[in-house]
Amino acid sequence: MSEISLRAEEIFRVGNYTVTNALLLSTLSLVALAALGLTLKRRLRMVPDMFQNVFETALDALLGLMDSVLGDRKKSERYLPLVATIFLFILFSNWLGLLPGVGSIVVHEGNRTVPLLRSPAADLNFTLALAIVAVLSINILGVAAIGAAKHAKKFFNFKNPIEFFVGILELISEFAKMVSFSFRLFGNVFAGEVLLTIMAFLVPYLVPLPFLFLELFVGMIQAFIFAMLTLVFIASAVTEHHG
């Protein structure tokens, strides 16, 4: 049975920089997304074909969902690139991690063998970095929407002791968001990888298939939850709070 490692394994080094199997697959996910984006851009037509219709329908559905949270189509279009990018990047990363060969193709590292590829979200470094990017983006968008002074008043309000205490709690909650974002995604994806590894070892034929389809669904749901929570926090950040 393959060794189950909590941390991503080193594949090679570029100078002093370590390239892990999770980083390698996340790079492939990024390349795949970029290639898909360029392909779609070249195929855009004023009279859409069936392929373009599918993507336009999905885009319109996402904008409608964002409208229900933000209450404004202009805001939805403004924040769509961030929310959609987060969703697609996590989705591609999760689904690529379930492809045949991921986890089974191994390389020799010292006296042991390690998987060449690993689902990026099964590495806490990936999910934490993504969470930091999301939370920082939320606050930057908040500053851009209502101004630095008004945004800072959400965290540092000296009107009275109660509002000061509430502001400190809001500041702590920003760091709590990073922890919540990262551990939720990491825990679900890593647990799914462990489940599939164990099932493939115990019953290697047919039985793991339902669990594989379950993980495809979980991968999509986790991407959706991460993106929607980012959207909800953006909606809060770009709205001026009144006492």
PEPE-V512495 format. One record per residue. N is the residue number from 1. RES is the residue in three letters. SS is DSSP state (@ for helix, = for strand, . for the rest). PHI is phi in whole degrees, -180 to 180 (NA if undefined). PSI is psi in radians with two decimals (* if undefined). Layout:
N/RES/SS/PHI/PSI, N/RES/SS/PHI/PSI
This chain:
1/MET/./NA/2.44, 2/SER/./-64/2.53, 3/GLU/./-72/2.35, 4/ILE/./-96/1.95, 5/SER/./-105/2.32, 6/LEU/./-69/-0.58, 7/ARG/./-104/2.74, 8/ALA/./-68/2.50, 9/GLU/./-92/2.55, 10/GLU/=/-72/2.35, 11/ILE/=/-103/-0.87, 12/PHE/=/-158/3.08, 13/ARG/=/-123/2.55, 14/VAL/=/-118/1.69, 15/GLY/./67/-2.15, 16/ASN/./-95/0.07, 17/TYR/=/-94/2.19, 18/THR/=/-89/2.24, 19/VAL/=/-104/2.04, 20/THR/=/-97/2.93, 21/ASN/@/-66/-0.54, 22/ALA/@/-71/-0.70, 23/LEU/@/-65/-0.65, 24/LEU/@/-64/-0.77, 25/LEU/@/-72/-0.59, 26/SER/@/-66/-0.59, 27/THR/@/-67/-0.71, 28/LEU/@/-64/-0.65, 29/SER/@/-62/-0.75, 30/LEU/@/-64/-0.74, 31/VAL/@/-65/-0.73, 32/ALA/@/-63/-0.73, 33/LEU/@/-65/-0.74, 34/ALA/@/-63/-0.73, 35/ALA/@/-64/-0.72, 36/LEU/@/-64/-0.73, 37/GLY/@/-63/-0.76, 38/LEU/@/-66/-0.67, 39/THR/@/-64/-0.78, 40/LEU/@/-65/-0.65, 41/LYS/@/-63/-0.71, 42/ARG/@/-70/-0.47, 43/ARG/./-93/0.04, 44/LEU/./-65/2.32, 45/ARG/./-135/2.66, 46/MET/./-64/-0.65, 47/VAL/./-105/1.76, 48/PRO/./-69/2.55, 49/ASP/./-87/-3.07, 50/MET/@/-63/-0.71, 51/PHE/@/-61/-0.81, 52/GLN/@/-68/-0.62, 53/ASN/@/-60/-0.69, 54/VAL/@/-62/-0.82, 55/PHE/@/-70/-0.63, 56/GLU/@/-68/-0.64, 57/THR/@/-65/-0.76, 58/ALA/@/-65/-0.70, 59/LEU/@/-65/-0.73, 60/ASP/@/-65/-0.65, 61/ALA/@/-66/-0.70, 62/LEU/@/-66/-0.73, 63/LEU/@/-64/-0.66, 64/GLY/@/-64/-0.69, 65/LEU/@/-65/-0.72, 66/MET/@/-67/-0.62, 67/ASP/@/-59/-0.67, 68/SER/@/-67/-0.41, 69/VAL/@/-93/-0.79, 70/LEU/@/-88/-0.44, 71/GLY/./73/0.28, 72/ASP/./-156/2.14, 73/ARG/@/-64/-0.63, 74/LYS/@/-63/-0.72, 75/LYS/@/-65/-0.70, 76/SER/@/-60/-0.79, 77/GLU/@/-67/-0.56, 78/ARG/@/-69/-0.70, 79/TYR/@/-100/0.02, 80/LEU/@/-58/-0.79, 81/PRO/@/-56/-0.73, 82/LEU/@/-68/-0.87, 83/VAL/@/-64/-0.79, 84/ALA/@/-67/-0.67, 85/THR/@/-64/-0.76, 86/ILE/@/-61/-0.81, 87/PHE/@/-62/-0.86, 88/LEU/@/-68/-0.67, 89/PHE/@/-65/-0.79, 90/ILE/@/-67/-0.73, 91/LEU/@/-61/-0.86, 92/PHE/@/-62/-0.73, 93/SER/@/-62/-0.77, 94/ASN/@/-66/-0.77, 95/TRP/@/-73/-0.63, 96/LEU/@/-64/-0.54, 97/GLY/./-68/-0.20, 98/LEU/./-103/-0.03, 99/LEU/./-67/2.60, 100/PRO/./-58/2.36, 101/GLY/./103/-0.51, 102/VAL/./-72/2.04, 103/GLY/./97/-0.46, 104/SER/./-97/-0.44, 105/ILE/./-82/2.10, 106/VAL/=/-119/2.77, 107/VAL/=/-128/2.78, 108/HIS/=/-90/2.23, 109/GLU/=/-130/1.72, 110/GLY/./69/-2.19, 111/ASN/./-97/0.19, 112/ARG/=/-136/2.90, 113/THR/=/-108/2.44, 114/VAL/=/-129/2.63, 115/PRO/=/-63/2.42, 116/LEU/./-68/-0.63, 117/LEU/./-126/2.62, 118/ARG/./-147/2.49, 119/SER/./-55/2.17, 120/PRO/@/-56/-0.71, 121/ALA/@/-72/-0.15, 122/ALA/@/-85/0.12, 123/ASP/./-116/2.12, 124/LEU/@/-63/-0.48, 125/ASN/@/-62/-0.70, 126/PHE/@/-65/-0.88, 127/THR/@/-68/-0.62, 128/LEU/@/-69/-0.73, 129/ALA/@/-62/-0.73, 130/LEU/@/-65/-0.68, 131/ALA/@/-66/-0.71, 132/ILE/@/-64/-0.76, 133/VAL/@/-61/-0.76, 134/ALA/@/-64/-0.84, 135/VAL/@/-68/-0.72, 136/LEU/@/-63/-0.72, 137/SER/@/-63/-0.72, 138/ILE/@/-58/-0.79, 139/ASN/@/-72/-0.63, 140/ILE/@/-64/-0.73, 141/LEU/@/-66/-0.61, 142/GLY/@/-64/-0.74, 143/VAL/@/-64/-0.73, 144/ALA/@/-66/-0.55, 145/ALA/@/-83/-0.76, 146/ILE/@/-118/-0.07, 147/GLY/./99/2.64, 148/ALA/@/-64/-0.71, 149/ALA/@/-65/-0.85, 150/LYS/@/-66/-0.64, 151/HIS/@/-68/-0.69, 152/ALA/@/-67/-0.51, 153/LYS/./-65/-0.33, 154/LYS/./-66/-0.47, 155/PHE/./-109/-0.50, 156/PHE/./-128/1.62, 157/ASN/./-123/2.07, 158/PHE/./-107/0.37, 159/LYS/./-63/-0.80, 160/ASN/./-156/2.90, 161/PRO/@/-59/-0.62, 162/ILE/@/-67/-0.82, 163/GLU/@/-67/-0.56, 164/PHE/@/-64/-0.76, 165/PHE/@/-66/-0.71, 166/VAL/@/-63/-0.70, 167/GLY/@/-63/-0.71, 168/ILE/@/-64/-0.69, 169/LEU/@/-63/-0.68, 170/GLU/@/-63/-0.69, 171/LEU/@/-65/-0.76, 172/ILE/@/-64/-0.63, 173/SER/@/-65/-0.49, 174/GLU/@/-64/-0.69, 175/PHE/@/-73/-0.58, 176/ALA/@/-65/-0.58, 177/LYS/@/-61/-0.74, 178/MET/@/-61/-0.78, 179/VAL/@/-65/-0.79, 180/SER/@/-63/-0.84, 181/PHE/@/-54/-0.92, 182/SER/@/-70/-0.79, 183/PHE/@/-74/-0.54, 184/ARG/@/-64/-0.88, 185/LEU/@/-67/-0.80, 186/PHE/@/-62/-0.80, 187/GLY/@/-62/-0.77, 188/ASN/@/-69/-0.76, 189/VAL/@/-72/-0.74, 190/PHE/@/-65/-0.72, 191/ALA/@/-62/-0.67, 192/GLY/@/-64/-0.70, 193/GLU/@/-64/-0.72, 194/VAL/@/-63/-0.75, 195/LEU/@/-61/-0.82, 196/LEU/@/-65/-0.66, 197/THR/@/-64/-0.77, 198/ILE/@/-67/-0.77, 199/MET/@/-65/-0.69, 200/ALA/@/-66/-0.53, 201/PHE/@/-77/-0.74, 202/LEU/@/-77/-0.83, 203/VAL/./-133/1.55, 204/PRO/./-73/-0.22, 205/TYR/./-119/2.30, 206/LEU/./67/-0.87, 207/VAL/@/-57/-0.70, 208/PRO/@/-67/-0.27, 209/LEU/@/-58/-0.82, 210/PRO/@/-59/-0.62, 211/PHE/@/-70/-0.57, 212/LEU/@/-65/-0.78, 213/PHE/@/-65/-0.61, 214/LEU/@/-62/-0.72, 215/GLU/@/-70/-0.54, 216/LEU/@/-61/-0.74, 217/PHE/@/-67/-0.78, 218/VAL/@/-63/-0.70, 219/GLY/@/-60/-0.69, 220/MET/@/-70/-0.74, 221/ILE/@/-64/-0.72, 222/GLN/@/-65/-0.67, 223/ALA/@/-64/-0.73, 224/PHE/@/-65/-0.77, 225/ILE/@/-63/-0.79, 226/PHE/@/-60/-0.79, 227/ALA/@/-67/-0.72, 228/MET/@/-70/-0.65, 229/LEU/@/-65/-0.69, 230/THR/@/-60/-0.74, 231/LEU/@/-63/-0.78, 232/VAL/@/-63/-0.73, 233/PHE/@/-69/-0.58, 234/ILE/@/-64/-0.78, 235/ALA/@/-58/-0.67, 236/SER/@/-71/-0.68, 237/ALA/@/-70/-0.62, 238/VAL/./-90/0.10, 239/THR/./-108/2.27, 240/GLU/./-72/2.24, 241/HIS/./-86/2.38, 242/HIS/./-115/2.54, 243/GLY/./-69/*
